[in-house]
C-alpha cells in the first residue's frame, strides 16, 4: 500500500517521540490493521496519532501545566490572592468550554485536520502573548484566548482516531493518545518550573509557545479518513451534515454517554484543582523551591499518568469482549481507589523515617485517576454515530468544563483563603467528589451493550444519500 503521500516527518519533532516508538512496537503485536479499503497500516496510524494527538496534546496540555508551575512567581509579582490566581485557571476553562461548541460543529461537518491546525495556532499565539502580560487584566485575557484555541483539537482529534481504528481497539488507541497529554503535563511542570525560576516566568510561556506553532503546521498535513471507515458495518463517507443544535442536544438522551459525561464533570473538578494547586502545595507544605516543586510534580505525573493511561485502555479492551461494561468499570475502580490514595497523599508527610510516603501515595493516586482516560473516551465514541462523534466530545467538554472544572481552581482558592490552608481545601473536596463520580458512572453500567448495538444498527441501515457523500 502506498503511503508516501500522507506519511509526514513530523514525528521526528514530536514531544512524545519516545512514547511513539514504544507504542509503534507494541501496536504491531496488539493492534491489527483494518480491512483494506477502510483504513491504513496500523504502524503508520500510530505515527499519525502521535503527530496529531500525542504531539499536539503534549504541546497544548503542557501550556496549562506551565501556568500552574509558574503560578507562585506570577502570584508574587502581581500580588494576587489564591482566589485570583485560581480565577486565571477558571478563565481558560470556561472559555474553552464555550469555544468547543463551534469547533465541534465544524469538526463534524468540515475537514478535521484543518480544525486542529487552526485551533493549535490560536492557542500557541495566545501562549506567546501571555509572556508579554503587564497586569492581571492582560494575563486574564491571554489565558481566556488560550481556551479558544485549545477547544479545537480534542473533538476533531478524537473523531479522527475513531475513523482510524475499530471499537475493539479504541480503548488502547485513546490511551496511547492520552499518553501524549500526560507527557506534556510533565514537561510543562518540570520544564516550566525550571525556566520560570531560572529565567523568569515570562520566558516559560515563550518556551511553551514554540512547539505549539510547529505542531499547528504539522496538523495540516494529516490524512483525513472517511467517516465510518472503521465500522464493521455500514457506509464510509467523506462528509456528513448531521450536526446541528437538535442532534447535539439529543446526545444526552444516550444513557451511557450521559453517565460518562456527568461522571467526568465531577472528576474534572478534582483533576483541575489538584493539578493547578499542586506546585503551590509542594512549595508551601514542604518548602520546595518553584523548580523543585515543578520537577517533582512532573516526574510523578508523567510516571503515574503514563502507567494509568496505558493500563486503563489495555485492561478495558481485554475485558470488553466478555464484559461489555468494562470501559466504565475500569474508570469506576480508578475513581474509588484514587479517593483513598489522594487522601493519604494530602495528609501524609514526605517521609516516615527513611520510608517515603508522600511520593508513593501521590504516584498511586495519579495512576488510579488516569485509568478512566482511554476507556471513557473510547466509550463515548462507541455509542455515537460517526457523523456526530466530534459533537459528543464537544458535549463532554461543554458540560464538564462549565459545571466541573472551570470554577474548581477559583473555588478551591476561595476555600483556601477562608480556611487558611490549600491542603485542607483539597482534602475536603477531592476524595468526596471522586466517590460521587464513581456512583454517577455506575448509572451507565446496564446500558452500555444496548447503546453500542443501537448505534451500529442505525449506522448499518443508513444509505449513502444526500447530504452524505460516499466514497
C-alpha positions as CSV (number, residue, x, y, z in Angstrom):
1,X,0.0,0.0,0.0
2,X,1.4,3.4,-1.0
3,X,1.9,5.7,2.0
4,X,4.3,8.4,0.8
5,X,1.6,10.9,0.0
6,X,0.5,11.2,3.6
7,X,3.2,9.9,5.8
8,X,4.8,13.0,7.3
9,X,8.2,13.6,9.0
10,X,6.6,15.5,11.9
11,X,7.0,12.7,14.4
12,X,10.7,13.5,14.4
13,X,9.9,16.7,16.2
14,X,7.1,15.2,18.3
15,X,7.4,15.9,22.1
16,X,6.2,12.3,22.6
17,X,8.6,10.6,20.3
18,X,9.8,8.1,22.9
19,X,6.2,7.1,23.6
20,X,5.5,6.9,19.8
21,X,8.4,4.5,19.2
22,X,7.4,2.3,22.1
23,X,3.7,2.4,21.1
24,X,4.5,1.5,17.5
25,X,6.4,-1.6,18.5
26,X,3.6,-2.5,21.0
27,X,0.9,-1.9,18.5
28,X,2.4,-4.2,15.8
29,X,1.7,-7.1,18.1
30,X,-1.6,-5.9,19.6
31,X,-3.5,-3.7,17.2
32,X,-4.2,-5.3,13.8
33,X,-4.5,-3.2,10.6
34,X,-8.1,-2.5,9.5
35,X,-9.6,-4.1,6.4
36,X,-8.2,-2.9,3.1
37,X,-10.2,-0.1,1.6
38,X,-11.3,1.1,5.0
39,X,-8.2,2.5,6.5
40,X,-4.4,2.1,6.8
41,X,-1.4,0.3,8.2
42,X,-1.5,0.3,12.0
43,X,2.0,1.4,12.4
44,X,1.5,4.5,10.3
45,X,-1.7,5.3,12.0
46,X,0.1,5.3,15.3
47,X,2.5,7.8,13.8
48,X,-0.5,10.0,12.9
49,X,-1.8,9.6,16.5
50,X,1.4,11.0,17.8
51,X,1.6,13.8,15.2
52,X,-2.0,15.0,15.8
53,X,-2.7,13.6,19.2
54,X,0.4,13.0,21.2
55,X,2.3,15.9,19.8
56,X,-0.5,18.4,19.8
57,X,-1.8,17.2,23.2
58,X,1.6,17.4,24.7
59,X,2.1,20.9,23.3
60,X,-1.3,22.0,24.5
61,X,-1.5,20.5,27.9
62,X,1.9,21.5,28.9
63,X,0.9,25.1,28.4
64,X,-1.6,24.7,31.1
65,X,1.0,22.9,33.2
66,X,3.5,25.7,32.6
67,X,0.9,28.2,34.0
68,X,0.5,26.0,37.1
69,X,4.2,25.6,37.6
70,X,4.9,29.3,37.2
71,X,1.9,30.3,39.3
72,X,3.9,31.0,42.5
73,X,6.0,33.6,40.7
74,X,3.1,35.1,38.9
75,X,1.2,35.4,42.2
76,X,4.1,37.1,43.8
77,X,4.7,39.6,41.0
78,X,1.1,40.7,40.7
79,X,0.3,40.3,44.5
80,X,-2.7,38.0,43.8
81,X,-4.7,36.2,46.3
82,X,-5.3,32.4,46.0
83,X,-8.8,33.2,44.6
84,X,-7.5,35.4,41.9
85,X,-4.7,33.1,40.8
86,X,-7.3,30.4,40.7
87,X,-9.5,32.6,38.6
88,X,-6.9,32.5,35.8
89,X,-7.4,28.8,35.5
90,X,-11.2,29.3,35.6
91,X,-10.9,31.9,32.7
92,X,-9.2,29.4,30.5
93,X,-11.5,26.5,31.2
94,X,-14.7,28.5,30.9
95,X,-13.8,30.0,27.5
96,X,-12.5,26.5,26.5
97,X,-16.0,25.1,27.2
98,X,-17.9,27.6,25.1
99,X,-15.4,27.7,22.3
100,X,-15.7,23.9,21.9
101,X,-19.3,24.4,20.6
102,X,-18.4,26.0,17.2
103,X,-15.2,23.9,16.8
104,X,-17.2,20.7,17.5
105,X,-19.8,21.6,14.9
106,X,-17.1,22.5,12.4
107,X,-15.3,19.2,13.0
108,X,-18.4,17.1,12.3
109,X,-19.2,19.0,9.1
110,X,-15.8,20.1,7.8
111,X,-12.2,18.9,7.4
112,X,-11.0,17.8,10.9
113,X,-7.2,18.3,10.3
114,X,-7.9,22.0,9.4
115,X,-9.9,22.4,12.6
116,X,-7.0,21.0,14.6
117,X,-4.4,23.2,12.8
118,X,-6.3,26.5,13.2
119,X,-7.0,25.9,16.8
120,X,-3.5,24.9,17.8
121,X,-2.2,28.0,16.0
122,X,-4.5,30.2,18.1
123,X,-3.6,28.9,21.4
124,X,0.1,28.9,20.6
125,X,-0.1,32.6,19.8
126,X,-2.1,33.2,22.9
127,X,0.5,31.5,25.0
128,X,3.2,33.7,23.4
129,X,1.3,36.8,24.4
130,X,0.8,35.6,28.0
131,X,4.5,36.2,28.4
132,X,4.0,39.8,27.5
133,X,1.3,40.5,30.1
134,X,2.0,43.5,32.3
135,X,-1.1,43.4,34.6
136,X,-3.7,41.0,35.8
137,X,-6.3,42.1,33.1
138,X,-3.8,41.2,30.3
139,X,-2.9,38.0,31.9
140,X,-6.6,37.1,32.3
141,X,-7.4,37.9,28.7
142,X,-4.5,35.9,27.3
143,X,-5.5,32.9,29.3
144,X,-9.0,33.2,28.1
145,X,-8.0,33.4,24.4
146,X,-5.9,30.3,25.0
147,X,-9.1,28.4,25.8
148,X,-10.5,29.3,22.3
149,X,-7.6,27.6,20.6
150,X,-7.3,24.6,22.7
151,X,-11.0,23.8,22.2
152,X,-10.3,22.7,18.7
153,X,-8.0,19.6,18.8
154,X,-9.8,17.3,21.2
155,X,-13.2,16.9,19.4
156,X,-11.6,16.8,16.0
157,X,-8.7,14.6,17.0
158,X,-10.9,12.1,18.8
159,X,-13.2,11.8,15.8
160,X,-10.2,11.3,13.5
161,X,-8.8,8.4,15.7
162,X,-12.2,6.7,15.8
163,X,-12.1,6.5,12.0
164,X,-8.6,5.0,12.0
165,X,-9.4,2.2,14.4
166,X,-12.4,-0.1,15.2
167,X,-14.2,-0.2,18.5
168,X,-12.3,-3.3,19.7
169,X,-9.0,-1.2,19.7
170,X,-10.2,2.2,20.6
171,X,-9.5,1.9,24.4
172,X,-5.9,1.2,23.7
173,X,-5.6,3.8,20.9
174,X,-7.2,6.6,23.0
175,X,-4.8,5.6,25.8
176,X,-1.8,6.0,23.6
177,X,-3.1,9.3,22.5
178,X,-3.7,10.3,26.1
179,X,-0.1,9.4,26.9
180,X,1.0,12.4,24.9
181,X,-1.1,14.6,27.1
182,X,0.4,13.0,30.2
183,X,3.9,13.6,29.0
184,X,3.1,17.1,28.0
185,X,1.9,17.9,31.6
186,X,5.2,16.6,33.0
187,X,7.2,18.7,30.5
188,X,5.1,21.7,31.5
189,X,5.5,21.2,35.2
190,X,9.2,20.3,35.2
191,X,10.4,22.5,32.3
192,X,8.1,25.3,33.1
193,X,9.0,25.4,36.7
194,X,12.7,25.3,35.9
195,X,12.6,28.1,33.3
196,X,10.3,30.2,35.4
197,X,12.7,30.1,38.3
198,X,16.0,30.4,36.4
199,X,14.9,32.8,33.6
200,X,11.6,34.3,34.7
201,X,8.0,33.2,34.3
202,X,7.5,35.1,31.1
203,X,10.2,33.0,29.3
204,X,8.4,29.9,30.5
205,X,5.4,30.9,28.3
206,X,7.7,31.7,25.4
207,X,9.2,28.3,25.7
208,X,5.8,26.7,25.7
209,X,4.6,28.5,22.5
210,X,7.3,27.3,20.2
211,X,6.4,23.6,19.9
212,X,2.7,24.5,19.6
213,X,3.4,26.6,16.5
214,X,5.4,23.7,14.9
215,X,2.6,21.2,15.6
216,X,0.0,23.6,14.1
217,X,1.9,23.5,10.8
218,X,2.2,19.7,11.0
219,X,-1.5,19.2,11.7
220,X,-2.4,20.5,8.2
221,X,-0.5,17.5,6.7
222,X,-2.5,14.8,8.4
223,X,-4.6,12.3,6.4
224,X,-8.4,12.9,6.6
225,X,-10.1,9.5,6.8
226,X,-13.7,8.8,5.6
227,X,-16.3,8.9,8.4
228,X,-17.3,5.4,9.4
229,X,-14.1,3.9,7.9
230,X,-13.5,1.8,11.0
231,X,-17.1,0.5,11.5
232,X,-17.7,-3.2,10.9
233,X,-20.9,-2.5,9.0
234,X,-22.4,0.4,7.1
235,X,-21.1,3.0,4.7
236,X,-17.9,5.1,4.8
237,X,-18.5,8.7,3.8
238,X,-16.4,11.8,3.0
239,X,-18.8,14.3,4.5
240,X,-22.0,14.4,6.6
241,X,-24.3,17.3,7.6
242,X,-25.9,15.6,10.6
243,X,-24.5,18.0,13.2
244,X,-26.9,20.6,14.4
245,X,-28.5,22.0,17.6
246,X,-31.2,19.4,17.7
247,X,-28.9,16.5,17.2
248,X,-26.4,17.9,19.7
249,X,-29.0,18.1,22.5
250,X,-30.3,14.6,21.6
251,X,-26.9,13.2,22.6
252,X,-27.7,13.5,26.2
253,X,-30.6,11.0,25.7
254,X,-28.0,8.3,25.2
255,X,-27.8,6.8,28.8
256,X,-24.2,5.5,28.6
257,X,-22.8,8.8,27.1
258,X,-24.8,10.8,29.8
259,X,-23.2,8.7,32.6
260,X,-19.7,9.2,31.3
261,X,-20.2,13.0,30.8
262,X,-21.6,13.6,34.2
263,X,-19.0,11.4,35.9
264,X,-16.2,13.2,34.2
265,X,-17.7,16.6,35.1
266,X,-17.3,15.7,38.7
267,X,-13.9,14.2,38.1
268,X,-12.6,17.2,36.2
269,X,-13.2,19.4,39.2
270,X,-10.8,17.2,41.2
271,X,-8.2,16.9,38.4
272,X,-8.1,20.6,37.6
273,X,-8.0,21.8,41.1
274,X,-5.2,19.4,42.1
275,X,-3.1,19.9,39.0
276,X,-3.4,23.7,39.3
277,X,-2.6,23.9,43.0
278,X,-0.1,21.1,43.3
279,X,3.1,23.3,42.8
280,X,1.8,25.7,45.4
281,X,1.0,22.9,47.8
282,X,4.5,21.5,47.5
283,X,6.0,24.9,47.8
284,X,4.1,25.8,51.0
285,X,3.9,22.4,52.7
286,X,7.3,21.0,52.1
287,X,9.2,24.3,51.4
288,X,10.3,23.2,48.0
289,X,11.6,25.8,45.5
290,X,9.5,26.5,42.4
291,X,11.7,24.5,40.2
292,X,11.9,21.5,42.6
293,X,8.1,21.5,43.1
294,X,7.6,21.6,39.4
295,X,10.1,18.8,38.8
296,X,8.6,16.6,41.5
297,X,5.1,17.1,40.2
298,X,6.2,16.5,36.6
299,X,8.1,13.2,37.4
300,X,5.2,11.8,39.4
301,X,2.6,12.9,36.9
302,X,4.4,11.5,33.9
303,X,5.1,8.2,35.6
304,X,1.7,7.7,37.2
305,X,-0.1,9.2,34.2
306,X,1.6,7.1,31.6
307,X,1.0,3.9,33.7
308,X,-2.6,4.7,34.4
309,X,-3.5,5.9,30.9
310,X,-1.9,3.0,29.1
311,X,-3.1,0.4,31.6
312,X,-6.7,1.6,31.6
313,X,-7.1,1.2,27.8
314,X,-5.4,-2.2,27.8
315,X,-7.4,-3.6,30.7
316,X,-10.7,-2.3,29.3
317,X,-10.1,-3.6,25.8
318,X,-9.0,-7.0,27.2
319,X,-12.2,-7.3,29.3
320,X,-14.7,-5.8,26.8
321,X,-15.3,-9.0,24.7
322,X,-16.8,-10.8,27.7
323,X,-17.8,-7.7,29.8
324,X,-19.5,-5.0,27.7
325,X,-19.3,-2.5,30.5
326,X,-15.6,-3.0,31.0
327,X,-14.7,0.6,29.9
328,X,-17.0,2.0,32.6
329,X,-15.9,-0.5,35.2
330,X,-12.2,0.4,34.8
331,X,-13.0,4.1,35.4
332,X,-15.1,3.4,38.4
333,X,-12.4,1.3,40.0
334,X,-9.9,4.1,39.4
335,X,-12.2,6.8,41.0
336,X,-12.7,4.7,44.2
337,X,-9.0,3.7,44.6
338,X,-8.0,7.3,43.7
339,X,-10.1,8.7,46.5
340,X,-8.1,6.6,49.0
341,X,-4.7,7.4,47.7
342,X,-5.3,11.1,47.2
343,X,-6.4,11.3,50.9
344,X,-3.2,9.6,52.0
345,X,-1.1,11.9,49.8
346,X,-2.7,15.1,51.2
347,X,-2.3,14.1,54.9
348,X,1.0,12.1,54.8
349,X,4.4,13.6,55.5
350,X,7.1,13.4,52.8
351,X,8.8,10.5,54.7
352,X,8.3,8.4,57.9
353,X,11.8,7.9,58.9
354,X,13.7,6.6,55.9
355,X,10.5,5.4,54.2
356,X,9.0,7.7,51.6
357,X,5.2,8.2,52.0
358,X,4.0,11.2,50.1
359,X,5.5,10.4,46.7
360,X,4.3,6.7,46.5
361,X,0.8,7.7,47.6
362,X,0.8,10.6,45.2
363,X,2.0,8.3,42.4
364,X,-0.7,5.7,43.1
365,X,-3.4,8.3,43.1
366,X,-2.3,9.6,39.7
367,X,-2.2,6.0,38.3
368,X,-5.8,5.4,39.5
369,X,-7.2,8.7,38.3
370,X,-5.8,8.3,34.8
371,X,-7.3,4.8,34.3
372,X,-10.5,6.3,33.0
373,X,-8.9,8.3,30.2
374,X,-8.7,5.9,27.3
375,X,-11.8,3.7,28.2
376,X,-14.2,6.7,28.7
377,X,-13.0,8.4,25.5
378,X,-13.4,5.2,23.5
379,X,-16.9,4.5,25.0
380,X,-18.1,8.0,24.1
381,X,-17.2,7.2,20.5
382,X,-18.6,3.7,20.5
383,X,-22.1,4.7,21.4
384,X,-22.4,7.7,19.0
385,X,-22.7,7.8,15.2
386,X,-19.5,8.5,13.2
387,X,-21.3,11.6,11.9
388,X,-21.7,13.1,15.4
389,X,-18.5,11.9,17.3
390,X,-16.9,15.4,17.5
391,X,-20.2,16.7,18.8
392,X,-20.2,14.0,21.5
393,X,-16.8,15.2,22.7
394,X,-18.0,18.8,22.5
395,X,-20.9,17.9,24.7
396,X,-18.4,16.4,27.2
397,X,-16.2,19.5,27.1
398,X,-19.0,21.9,27.5
399,X,-20.8,20.2,30.3
400,X,-17.7,19.1,32.2
401,X,-15.9,22.4,32.0
402,X,-18.9,24.8,32.6
403,X,-20.2,22.7,35.5
404,X,-17.0,20.9,36.6
405,X,-13.5,22.4,36.4
406,X,-14.0,25.9,35.1
407,X,-14.7,27.2,38.6
408,X,-12.8,24.5,40.5
409,X,-9.5,26.4,40.8
410,X,-11.2,29.5,42.0
411,X,-13.5,27.5,44.3
412,X,-10.6,25.8,46.0
413,X,-8.6,29.0,46.1
414,X,-11.6,30.8,47.7
415,X,-12.0,27.9,50.2
416,X,-8.2,28.1,50.9
417,X,-8.5,31.8,51.7
418,X,-11.3,31.2,54.1
419,X,-9.7,28.1,55.8
420,X,-6.1,29.4,55.6
421,X,-4.9,26.1,54.1
422,X,-4.9,25.0,50.5
423,X,-4.1,21.5,51.7
424,X,-7.3,21.4,53.7
425,X,-9.4,22.8,50.9
426,X,-8.2,20.0,48.6
427,X,-8.8,17.4,51.3
428,X,-12.4,18.4,51.7
429,X,-13.2,18.4,48.0
430,X,-11.2,15.7,46.3
431,X,-12.0,12.4,48.0
432,X,-15.7,13.2,48.4
433,X,-16.2,14.1,44.7
434,X,-14.3,11.1,43.5
435,X,-16.7,8.8,45.3
436,X,-19.6,10.7,43.8
437,X,-18.1,10.4,40.3
438,X,-17.9,6.6,40.7
439,X,-21.6,6.5,41.7
440,X,-22.6,8.6,38.7
441,X,-20.6,6.5,36.3
442,X,-22.2,3.3,37.7
443,X,-25.6,4.5,36.4
444,X,-24.5,3.6,32.9
445,X,-23.4,0.0,33.5
446,X,-26.7,-1.5,32.4
447,X,-27.0,0.4,29.1
448,X,-23.5,0.0,27.5
449,X,-24.3,-3.0,25.4
450,X,-27.7,-1.8,24.2
451,X,-26.4,1.7,23.3
452,X,-23.5,0.3,21.3
453,X,-25.8,-2.1,19.4
454,X,-28.3,0.6,18.7
455,X,-25.7,2.9,17.2
456,X,-24.3,0.1,15.0
457,X,-27.8,-0.9,13.8
458,X,-28.6,2.7,12.8
459,X,-25.3,3.3,11.0
460,X,-25.7,-0.1,9.1
461,X,-29.2,0.9,8.0
462,X,-28.0,4.2,6.7
463,X,-27.7,4.6,2.9
464,X,-25.4,6.9,1.0
465,X,-27.8,9.7,0.0
466,X,-27.6,13.5,0.2
467,X,-26.5,15.2,2.4
468,X,-24.0,12.4,2.7
469,X,-21.2,12.0,0.1
470,X,-19.9,8.4,-0.1
471,X,-16.6,7.3,-1.5
